[in-house]
Amino acid sequence: MQPWPPLSTERDGATIATLHLFSQIVGKVPTALLPWRNHGWHLTLHVTPRGLRTEPIHGEGGTFALTMDLVDHMLVLEDRRQRTSLPLAQATVADFHAGFLSLAGRAGHPVAIHPAPNEIEPATPFAEDHAPRTYDPDSAGRLLGALVSADRVFRAFRSGFLGKVSPVHFFWGSFDLAVTRFSGRPAPLHPGGIPHLPDAVTREAYSHEVASAGFWPGGAQPGNPFFYAYAYPAPEGYAGAAIAPNGARFDQKLGEFVLDYEQVRSAADPDAALLAFLDSSYEAAAELGDWDRASLECAPGQPHVPRRI
């Protein structure tokens, strides 16, 4: 698999949009069955060398996991007794939804999920979405390569923080890989208003001050892939902060710093370019927000070297 593969809306966008919609069906399973965890961390997917995977899901039929395998192009359901699958291929969302519910039922893990997508306009119910959908295995492989590379750098960035920090995980609602650092202080009540997402979910997610960063590869809403960073609440002067590398900019509509994926991919050292973006955007949030950096930060982790105390 090529590190930092080319990724574009024109070639890959339709497949990524299909996977966004399919992933919503997958992600609603842990949402339906697992106890709520702070900031919705239980419902996220996790990057593997083969795709995106749930954490173990504990239901009445036992424990199982779901993987969107972007190498063999299958949605895989595994438990201690069996490994069964459904093709990831050109299909309507309605057909994929029906196929998944049938698969889960036959495997002994019947589940009732919320019937419509979140954070997407229009939020057509899965069972009613009969529009043709594209699935190109090459595009799916490019997406996997980009996610694996971003996951690697995000994990290195995460290792330099002692305070509360999220896993590196994938949100299927917005279809982005994210990692979030916390100051430790409560945040003002979030105004909500994210399309087709209950305000109670948003307000719980943003209950405490954060500096968050992520990678959006595309999705059901069109656009070229980019990395992003934001703070909530955004401290005074945040939008005007100098963020590395050259080309990073503040997007007023999104309220976030953004850096095009292609700029990272084509850099002489893509990992270093992305780390510069992650470090400088976090430092802007922490400095302007008066975070207790001395107690929250540590040196980046090194293989086989315990953190010095």
C-alpha positions in Angstrom: 0.0 0.0 0.0 1.4 3.4 -1.0 2.0 5.9 1.8 0.2 9.1 1.1 -1.5 8.0 -2.2 -3.0 10.6 -4.5 -6.6 11.2 -3.5 -9.1 13.5 -5.4 -12.7 14.3 -5.6 -12.9 13.7 -9.4 -11.5 10.2 -9.3 -12.3 9.0 -5.8 -15.1 11.1 -4.5 -18.0 9.0 -5.6 -16.6 5.9 -3.9 -15.8 7.8 -0.7 -19.3 9.1 -0.6 -20.6 5.6 -0.9 -18.4 4.5 2.0 -19.6 7.4 4.1 -23.2 6.3 3.7 -22.3 2.6 4.3 -20.2 3.5 7.3 -23.2 5.2 9.0 -25.1 1.9 9.0 -22.1 0.1 10.5 -21.5 2.8 13.1 -25.0 2.9 14.3 -24.6 -0.7 15.6 -22.3 0.1 18.6 -24.4 3.3 19.1 -27.5 1.1 19.5 -25.9 -1.6 21.8 -23.0 -0.1 23.9 -23.3 2.1 27.0 -22.7 5.8 26.2 -19.1 6.8 26.8 -17.8 10.3 27.3 -17.8 12.3 24.0 -19.3 9.4 22.0 -16.0 7.6 21.9 -17.7 4.2 22.0 -19.4 4.6 18.6 -16.3 5.5 16.6 -14.5 3.3 14.1 -10.7 2.6 14.2 -8.2 2.3 11.4 -6.6 -1.1 10.8 -4.2 -2.2 8.1 -7.2 -3.4 6.2 -9.9 -0.7 6.8 -12.2 0.5 9.5 -13.3 -1.5 12.5 -15.6 -1.2 15.5 -14.5 -1.9 19.0 -16.0 -5.2 20.4 -19.8 -4.9 20.5 -21.5 -6.7 23.3 -25.1 -7.7 22.5 -27.6 -10.2 23.6 -26.2 -12.7 21.0 -22.7 -12.3 22.4 -19.7 -10.2 21.5 -18.9 -9.4 17.9 -17.1 -6.8 15.8 -17.6 -5.3 12.4 -14.9 -4.4 9.8 -15.2 -2.5 6.6 -12.4 -4.4 4.8 -11.0 -2.1 2.1 -8.5 -4.8 0.9 -11.0 -7.6 0.1 -13.9 -5.1 -0.2 -16.2 -6.8 2.3 -18.1 -5.8 5.4 -17.0 -8.5 7.8 -18.9 -9.6 11.0 -16.8 -11.7 13.4 -17.6 -13.4 16.7 -16.0 -16.4 18.4 -18.1 -18.9 16.3 -17.9 -17.4 12.8 -16.7 -14.9 10.3 -19.3 -13.9 7.7 -19.4 -11.0 5.2 -21.3 -8.8 2.8 -19.6 -7.4 -0.3 -18.6 -3.7 -0.5 -19.6 -3.0 -4.0 -21.8 -0.9 -6.3 -25.2 -1.1 -4.6 -27.9 1.2 -3.4 -27.8 2.3 0.3 -31.2 0.5 0.6 -29.8 -2.8 -0.6 -26.7 -2.5 1.6 -28.9 -1.7 4.6 -31.2 -4.6 4.0 -28.2 -6.9 3.3 -26.5 -5.9 6.6 -29.6 -6.4 8.7 -30.1 -9.8 7.2 -26.4 -10.7 7.7 -26.5 -9.7 11.4 -29.8 -11.5 12.0 -28.5 -14.8 10.5 -25.3 -14.5 12.5 -27.4 -14.3 15.8 -26.8 -10.6 16.3 -30.1 -8.9 15.3 -30.1 -5.2 15.9 -32.4 -2.2 15.4 -30.5 0.9 14.3 -31.6 4.5 13.8 -33.0 4.5 10.3 -31.4 7.6 8.8 -27.9 9.1 8.5 -26.5 11.8 10.7 -24.8 15.1 9.7 -25.8 14.7 6.0 -28.1 16.7 3.9 -30.5 15.3 2.8 -30.9 12.6 5.5 -32.7 10.1 3.3 -33.7 7.1 5.4 -31.5 4.1 4.5 -34.4 1.9 3.4 -35.6 4.6 1.0 -32.2 5.5 -0.6 -32.4 3.7 -3.9 -30.0 6.0 -5.8 -27.2 4.2 -7.7 -23.9 4.3 -5.8 -20.3 3.9 -7.1 -17.7 1.6 -5.6 -14.3 1.5 -7.2 -11.8 -0.8 -5.4 -8.9 1.3 -6.5 -10.4 4.4 -4.9 -11.2 2.4 -1.7 -7.6 1.3 -1.6 -6.4 4.9 -2.0 -8.6 6.0 0.9 -7.2 3.2 3.1 -3.7 4.3 2.3 -4.4 7.9 3.2 -6.2 6.9 6.5 -3.3 4.6 7.5 -0.7 7.3 6.9 -2.8 10.0 8.8 -3.4 7.5 11.6 0.4 6.9 12.0 1.1 10.6 12.3 -1.8 11.4 14.6 -0.7 8.7 17.0 2.8 10.2 17.1 1.3 13.6 17.8 -1.0 12.0 20.5 2.0 10.6 22.3 3.2 14.0 23.4 0.3 14.8 25.7 -0.1 13.7 29.3 -3.6 15.2 29.8 -6.9 13.8 28.8 -6.7 13.0 25.1 -9.0 11.0 22.8 -8.0 7.9 20.9 -7.2 8.4 17.3 -10.6 7.4 15.9 -12.9 7.7 13.0 -16.3 9.5 13.2 -18.7 8.0 10.7 -21.2 10.9 11.0 -18.8 13.5 9.6 -16.5 10.8 8.0 -13.2 12.0 9.5 -10.3 10.7 11.4 -9.7 12.8 14.6 -7.6 13.2 17.7 -8.6 15.6 20.5 -6.6 17.1 23.4 -8.4 18.5 26.5 -7.4 21.4 28.7 -9.1 19.8 31.7 -11.6 22.7 32.1 -15.3 22.7 31.4 -16.5 24.5 28.3 -19.4 26.8 27.7 -22.6 25.0 26.6 -22.3 24.3 22.9 -25.0 26.0 20.8 -25.7 22.7 18.8 -27.3 23.1 15.4 -25.3 20.4 13.5 -27.7 19.0 10.8 -29.4 15.7 11.8 -27.5 15.4 15.1 -29.3 15.8 18.4 -28.0 18.9 20.3 -27.6 16.7 23.4 -25.0 14.6 21.5 -23.1 17.7 20.4 -23.2 19.4 23.9 -21.9 16.2 25.6 -19.1 15.9 23.0 -18.0 19.5 23.7 -18.6 19.6 27.5 -14.9 20.4 28.1 -12.4 22.7 26.3 -10.7 21.0 23.4 -8.0 21.5 20.7 -8.9 19.0 18.0 -7.4 18.0 14.7 -8.4 15.6 12.0 -8.4 14.4 8.4 -11.5 14.6 6.2 -11.0 12.5 3.0 -14.2 13.5 1.4 -17.7 12.2 1.9 -21.4 12.5 1.0 -20.9 16.3 0.7 -18.4 17.0 -2.1 -15.0 18.5 -1.6 -11.3 17.8 -1.9 -9.6 16.1 1.1 -8.0 18.2 3.8 -6.6 18.2 7.3 -8.2 20.5 9.9 -7.7 21.9 13.4 -10.0 23.9 15.7 -10.5 24.9 19.3 -13.7 24.9 21.3 -14.2 27.5 22.6 -11.9 29.3 20.2 -9.8 31.8 22.3 -9.5 35.4 21.3 -7.1 35.8 18.4 -7.1 32.1 17.4 -8.2 32.7 13.8 -5.3 35.0 13.2 -2.6 32.7 14.6 0.4 31.8 12.4 0.0 28.1 11.6 2.7 25.9 9.8 3.4 24.9 7.1 2.9 27.6 4.5 -0.4 27.0 2.9 -2.3 26.3 6.1 -5.2 28.8 6.4 -8.2 29.7 8.5 -11.5 28.9 6.8 -14.1 31.3 8.1 -17.0 29.2 7.0 -15.8 26.1 8.8 -14.3 28.0 11.7 -11.2 25.8 11.4 -7.6 25.9 10.2 -7.3 23.7 7.1 -4.4 22.2 5.1 -5.0 20.5 1.8 -4.2 16.8 1.7 -2.3 17.3 -1.6 0.0 19.8 0.0 1.0 17.2 2.7 1.2 14.4 0.2 3.5 16.3 -2.2 5.7 17.7 0.5 9.4 16.6 0.7 8.6 15.1 4.1 4.8 14.6 4.4 4.9 13.3 8.0 6.9 16.4 9.1 4.6 18.8 7.3 1.5 17.3 8.9 3.2 17.2 12.4 4.0 20.9 11.9 0.3 21.6 11.3 -0.8 19.6 14.3 1.8 21.1 16.6 1.3 24.7 15.6 -2.5 24.6 15.7 -2.5 23.0 19.1 0.1 25.5 20.4 -2.1 28.4 19.2 -5.1 27.0 21.1 -3.1 26.2 24.2 -1.2 29.5 24.4 -4.1 31.8 23.6 -6.5 29.7 25.8 -4.0 29.8 28.7 -3.8 26.0 29.1 -1.5 24.6 31.8 1.0 23.3 29.2 3.7 22.4 31.7 1.5 19.8 33.3 -0.3 18.6 30.2 2.5 18.0 27.7 5.5 15.6 27.5 8.1 14.6 24.9 6.8 12.6 22.0 7.0 8.9 22.6 9.8 6.7 21.3 9.6 2.9 20.6 10.7 0.8 23.6 11.6 3.9 25.8 9.3 4.5 28.8 8.4 8.1 29.4 11.0 9.6 31.8 9.6 10.6 35.2 
